[in-house]
Amino acid sequence: MENGKVRNLTDSSLKVISRTEQPAAKASTSDPPKPRLLDQVRQAIRTRHYSHHTEEAYVGWIRRFVFFHNKRHPREMGEVEIGQFLSSLATKAKVSSSTQNQAFNALIFLYREILGKKIDMVEGVVRAKRSMRLPVVLTRDEVKSVMSFLHGANWLMAMLLYGSGLRLMECLRLRVKDVDFSRNQIIVRQGKGGKDRYTMLPTAVKQPLLKHLEFVKRQHQNDLTRGLGRVVLPDALDRKYPNAGKEWGWQWVFPAPHHYADRVTGERHRHHVHESVLQRAVKEAAIKGGIAKLATCHTFRHSFATYLLEDGYDIRTVQELLGHKDVSTTMIYYAQTVAMRSEVP
């Protein structure tokens, strides 16, 4: 089945899953209905504070697994069916090894956390080829060229990606309290893997960022006078500190221009800027700058790591600044640095 068709299928298409889960005996009319399988997956992921992107990816892979096996309930399947699905991803869908691993992790989560079923060794899987690709890195002149076509908040965000090594969502989710101007530091909360870390605040950004926050603060104060100004807090802190959501320190550094209504409470909040805003701006700036390379938001992070190593930073320090779990990931940038040096005549 084509990916586009799979994505358009809603959870209502999986009602067969919930029907097979019902016990043979007639349930009491007072018992609440059991959540459907994909709803159980979502609830379990949110309970563990996984990211929204992980939730969407896992739900998508589980849905594709079910439809691959003609809507059979996962409880009726096991290692053999998982192996068949993973092999098809490599042989027919031609996915990368990391994508195949993500699909496998999603299914392991389903069986262990939702169905309570242990999955033994999945044998005979055709593994997707793992390619060693060097990251795309912009030269310093290319970075200047792209930055020259960015303005306002977009320029600030791009500069933080390049000067702090932040991932896109780490930048967008920055709170005011996590920017330490006195120590030239940024605290990244709940980065990849759910870990906090410190990284540097580039000097070139300090004054423009302070000026930007002055505008954001005036906007926040105006929201408060209108009975608004509350942001959503992580880890259910709203219940523990009812007024914290309106405090200045918890506000987004890069708030969205408009409010949205919470689907449960109906309360209006201001979210952070959507990732597509900066992605689109960087793409347009790269085109205007005549950059032939595939320049994206993540390219700035690649460039940050590569130039730190080129400037003599210790690889363990770079690993900590980037938030890499394994130093072998950081070593890819070291290989890039060596490659760049070999190109210099």
C-alpha positions as CSV (number, residue, x, y, z in Angstrom):
1,M,0.0,0.0,0.0
2,E,1.3,3.4,-0.9
3,N,2.5,5.7,2.0
4,G,0.1,8.5,1.0
5,K,-2.9,6.2,1.3
6,V,-1.7,4.9,4.6
7,R,-1.4,8.4,6.1
8,N,-4.9,9.3,5.0
9,L,-6.4,6.4,7.0
10,T,-7.9,7.5,10.3
11,D,-8.2,5.6,13.5
12,S,-11.8,4.9,12.6
13,S,-10.5,2.5,10.0
14,L,-9.0,0.4,12.8
15,K,-12.3,-0.3,14.6
16,V,-11.7,-4.0,13.9
17,I,-8.8,-3.7,16.4
18,S,-11.0,-2.6,19.2
19,R,-13.7,-5.3,18.5
20,T,-11.2,-8.1,18.7
21,E,-10.1,-6.8,22.1
22,Q,-13.6,-7.2,23.7
23,P,-14.1,-10.1,26.0
24,A,-16.4,-12.9,25.1
25,A,-18.7,-12.2,28.1
26,K,-21.1,-9.3,27.8
27,A,-19.6,-6.3,29.5
28,S,-21.5,-4.3,32.1
29,T,-23.2,-1.3,30.7
30,S,-21.6,0.7,33.5
31,D,-18.1,-0.1,32.4
32,P,-16.4,2.6,30.4
33,P,-15.5,1.6,26.8
34,K,-12.0,0.4,26.3
35,P,-9.8,2.9,24.4
36,R,-8.9,1.8,20.9
37,L,-5.4,0.5,20.3
38,L,-3.9,3.6,18.8
39,D,-5.4,5.7,21.5
40,Q,-3.8,3.5,24.1
41,V,-0.5,4.0,22.3
42,R,-0.9,7.8,22.3
43,Q,-1.8,7.8,26.0
44,A,1.2,5.6,26.9
45,I,3.6,7.8,25.0
46,R,2.3,11.0,26.6
47,T,2.5,9.4,30.0
48,R,6.2,8.8,29.4
49,H,6.7,12.4,28.1
50,Y,7.9,11.4,24.7
51,S,8.0,14.1,22.0
52,H,5.0,14.8,19.8
53,H,7.1,13.8,16.8
54,T,7.8,10.4,18.4
55,E,4.1,9.9,19.1
56,E,3.2,10.6,15.5
57,A,6.0,8.4,14.1
58,Y,5.1,5.4,16.4
59,V,1.4,5.6,15.7
60,G,2.1,5.8,12.0
61,W,4.3,2.8,12.0
62,I,1.9,0.7,14.0
63,R,-0.9,1.7,11.6
64,R,1.2,0.7,8.6
65,F,2.1,-2.7,10.3
66,V,-1.6,-3.4,10.9
67,F,-2.6,-2.6,7.3
68,F,0.4,-4.5,5.9
69,H,-1.0,-7.6,7.5
70,N,-4.6,-7.0,6.2
71,K,-5.9,-5.4,9.5
72,R,-5.0,-8.4,11.7
73,H,-4.8,-7.4,15.3
74,P,-1.2,-7.2,16.6
75,R,-2.1,-9.5,19.5
76,E,-2.6,-12.3,16.9
77,M,0.8,-11.7,15.4
78,G,4.4,-11.9,16.6
79,E,8.1,-12.2,15.6
80,V,7.4,-13.7,12.2
81,E,5.0,-10.9,11.1
82,I,7.3,-8.2,12.5
83,G,10.1,-9.6,10.5
84,Q,8.1,-9.7,7.3
85,F,7.1,-6.1,7.8
86,L,10.6,-4.9,8.5
87,S,12.0,-6.8,5.5
88,S,9.4,-5.2,3.2
89,L,10.5,-1.8,4.3
90,A,14.1,-2.6,3.2
91,T,13.3,-4.4,0.0
92,K,10.2,-2.6,-1.3
93,A,10.0,0.8,0.4
94,K,13.8,1.2,0.2
95,V,13.9,3.0,3.6
96,S,17.2,3.8,5.4
97,S,18.5,1.8,8.3
98,S,17.5,4.5,10.8
99,T,14.0,4.5,9.5
100,Q,13.8,0.8,9.7
101,N,15.1,0.9,13.3
102,Q,12.4,3.5,14.2
103,A,9.7,1.2,12.8
104,F,11.1,-1.7,14.9
105,N,11.2,0.5,18.0
106,A,7.6,1.5,17.5
107,L,6.5,-2.2,17.3
108,I,8.6,-3.1,20.3
109,F,6.9,-0.3,22.3
110,L,3.5,-1.6,21.1
111,Y,4.1,-5.2,22.2
112,R,5.9,-4.5,25.5
113,E,4.1,-1.5,26.8
114,I,0.6,-1.9,25.4
115,L,0.0,-5.6,24.8
116,G,2.3,-6.8,27.5
117,K,3.8,-9.4,25.2
118,K,7.6,-10.1,25.1
119,I,9.1,-10.1,21.7
120,D,12.0,-12.5,21.3
121,M,14.7,-12.4,18.6
122,V,13.2,-11.3,15.2
123,E,15.2,-13.5,12.7
124,G,15.6,-13.4,9.0
125,V,15.1,-9.6,8.6
126,V,16.5,-8.1,5.5
127,R,18.4,-5.1,6.9
128,A,18.3,-1.8,5.2
129,K,21.7,-0.6,4.0
130,R,23.4,1.8,6.4
131,S,25.2,4.5,4.4
132,M,27.9,6.6,5.8
133,R,27.1,10.1,4.8
134,L,29.0,13.2,5.8
135,P,26.8,16.1,7.0
136,V,26.2,19.1,4.8
137,V,28.3,22.0,6.1
138,L,28.2,25.6,5.0
139,T,31.3,27.6,4.7
140,R,31.5,30.8,6.8
141,D,30.8,32.9,3.7
142,E,27.8,30.8,2.8
143,V,26.4,31.2,6.4
144,K,26.8,35.0,6.0
145,S,25.1,34.9,2.7
146,V,22.1,33.0,4.1
147,M,21.9,35.2,7.2
148,S,21.9,38.3,5.1
149,F,18.4,37.3,3.7
150,L,17.0,36.6,7.2
151,H,15.5,39.2,9.4
152,G,13.9,39.7,12.8
153,A,13.0,36.6,14.7
154,N,14.0,34.3,11.8
155,W,17.5,35.8,11.9
156,L,17.7,35.3,15.7
157,M,16.6,31.7,15.5
158,A,19.0,30.8,12.7
159,M,21.8,32.5,14.6
160,L,21.0,30.3,17.6
161,L,21.0,27.2,15.5
162,Y,24.4,28.2,14.1
163,G,26.0,29.7,17.2
164,S,24.6,27.4,19.8
165,G,24.2,24.1,17.9
166,L,20.5,23.9,18.8
167,R,18.1,21.5,17.1
168,L,15.2,23.3,15.5
169,M,12.6,22.3,18.1
170,E,15.1,23.0,20.9
171,C,15.3,26.5,19.7
172,L,11.6,27.0,19.3
173,R,10.9,25.6,22.7
174,L,13.2,27.9,24.5
175,R,11.7,29.7,27.6
176,V,12.8,33.1,28.8
177,K,14.2,31.7,32.0
178,D,16.5,29.3,30.2
179,V,18.6,32.1,28.5
180,D,21.4,33.2,30.9
181,F,22.8,36.5,29.5
182,S,25.2,36.9,32.4
183,R,27.0,33.6,31.8
184,N,26.4,33.5,28.1
185,Q,24.7,30.2,28.4
186,I,21.5,28.5,27.2
187,I,19.9,25.7,29.1
188,V,18.2,23.2,26.7
189,R,15.3,21.5,28.5
190,Q,14.1,18.1,27.6
191,G,16.4,17.8,24.5
192,K,16.6,14.6,22.4
193,G,16.4,11.6,24.8
194,G,14.7,13.8,27.4
195,K,18.0,15.2,28.8
196,D,18.8,18.7,29.8
197,R,22.1,20.3,28.8
198,Y,24.0,23.6,28.6
199,T,25.3,25.2,25.5
200,M,26.8,28.6,24.6
201,L,24.9,31.8,23.9
202,P,26.8,33.5,21.0
203,T,27.9,37.1,21.7
204,A,26.6,38.3,18.4
205,V,23.1,37.4,19.4
206,K,23.0,38.9,22.9
207,Q,21.9,42.5,22.2
208,P,19.5,41.7,19.4
209,L,17.9,38.9,21.6
210,L,17.5,41.3,24.5
211,K,15.8,43.8,22.2
212,H,13.6,41.0,20.9
213,L,12.6,40.0,24.4
214,E,11.6,43.6,25.3
215,F,9.1,43.3,22.5
216,V,7.9,39.9,23.6
217,K,7.5,41.2,27.2
218,R,5.4,44.1,26.1
219,Q,3.3,41.6,24.1
220,H,2.9,39.4,27.1
221,Q,1.9,42.2,29.4
222,N,-0.7,43.2,26.8
223,D,-2.0,39.7,26.8
224,L,-2.3,39.7,30.6
225,T,-4.4,42.9,30.6
226,R,-6.7,41.1,28.2
227,G,-7.0,38.1,30.6
228,L,-4.7,36.0,28.5
229,G,-0.9,35.4,28.8
230,R,-0.9,31.8,30.0
231,V,1.4,29.2,28.3
232,V,1.2,25.5,28.7
233,L,3.8,24.1,31.2
234,P,5.6,20.8,31.0
235,D,5.0,17.8,33.2
236,A,1.7,18.9,34.6
237,L,3.3,21.8,36.4
238,D,0.1,23.8,35.9
239,R,-1.6,21.7,38.7
240,K,1.3,22.2,41.1
241,Y,1.9,25.9,40.3
242,P,-1.5,27.3,39.1
243,N,-0.1,30.8,38.3
244,A,3.3,29.8,36.9
245,G,1.9,29.7,33.3
246,K,1.4,33.5,33.4
247,E,4.9,34.3,34.8
248,W,7.4,36.0,32.5
249,G,10.1,33.4,32.9
250,W,7.9,30.6,31.5
251,Q,7.0,32.5,28.3
252,W,8.3,31.3,25.0
253,V,11.3,33.2,23.6
254,F,9.8,33.0,20.2
255,P,6.0,33.1,20.6
256,A,3.5,32.6,17.8
257,P,1.8,35.8,16.5
258,H,-1.7,34.4,17.3
259,H,-3.5,32.5,20.1
260,Y,-5.1,29.1,19.9
261,A,-7.9,27.6,22.0
262,D,-7.2,24.5,24.1
263,R,-9.4,21.7,22.9
264,V,-10.1,20.5,26.4
265,T,-10.4,23.7,28.5
266,G,-11.2,26.2,25.8
267,E,-8.6,28.5,27.3
268,R,-6.7,30.6,24.8
269,H,-2.9,30.2,24.8
270,R,0.0,31.5,22.7
271,H,2.2,28.7,21.4
272,H,5.8,29.0,20.2
273,V,6.5,29.7,16.5
274,H,5.7,26.7,14.2
275,E,8.8,25.0,12.8
276,S,7.6,25.5,9.2
277,V,8.1,29.3,9.6
278,L,11.8,29.1,10.0
279,Q,12.2,26.1,7.7
280,R,10.6,28.0,4.9
281,A,12.5,31.2,5.6
282,V,15.9,29.4,5.6
283,K,15.0,27.6,2.3
284,E,14.1,30.9,0.6
285,A,17.2,32.6,2.0
286,A,19.5,29.9,0.7
287,I,17.9,30.2,-2.8
288,K,18.4,34.0,-2.7
289,G,22.0,33.6,-1.6
290,G,22.7,31.3,-4.5
291,I,23.7,28.3,-2.2
292,A,24.0,25.2,-4.3
293,K,24.1,22.9,-1.2
294,L,21.0,21.5,0.4
295,A,20.9,24.1,3.2
296,T,18.3,23.5,5.9
297,C,17.8,24.5,9.6
298,H,19.8,21.4,10.6
299,T,22.7,22.4,8.4
300,F,23.5,25.2,10.8
301,R,23.9,22.7,13.6
302,H,26.2,20.6,11.4
303,S,28.3,23.8,10.7
304,F,28.4,24.7,14.4
305,A,29.9,21.3,15.3
306,T,32.3,21.2,12.4
307,Y,33.8,24.6,13.0
308,L,34.1,24.0,16.8
309,L,36.3,21.0,16.0
310,E,38.2,22.9,13.4
311,D,38.9,25.6,16.0
312,G,40.4,23.1,18.3
313,Y,37.6,22.2,20.7
314,D,37.8,18.9,22.4
315,I,35.5,16.3,20.9
316,R,34.0,15.5,24.3
317,T,33.1,19.1,24.8
318,V,31.5,19.3,21.4
319,Q,29.6,16.1,22.3
320,E,28.2,17.7,25.4
321,L,27.2,20.9,23.7
322,L,25.4,19.0,21.0
323,G,23.7,16.6,23.4
324,H,24.9,13.5,21.7
325,K,24.4,10.3,23.7
326,D,27.3,8.5,21.9
327,V,30.6,10.1,21.0
328,S,30.6,8.1,17.8
329,T,27.9,10.4,16.5
330,T,30.1,13.4,17.2
331,M,33.0,11.7,15.4
332,I,31.1,12.1,12.1
333,Y,31.8,15.8,12.4
334,Y,35.5,15.1,13.1
335,A,35.6,13.2,9.8
336,Q,33.9,16.1,8.1
337,T,36.6,18.4,9.6
338,V,39.4,16.2,8.2
339,A,37.7,16.1,4.8
340,M,37.5,19.9,4.7
341,R,41.1,20.3,5.6
342,S,42.2,17.9,2.9
343,E,40.3,20.1,0.4
344,V,42.4,23.2,1.3
345,P,45.3,23.6,-1.2
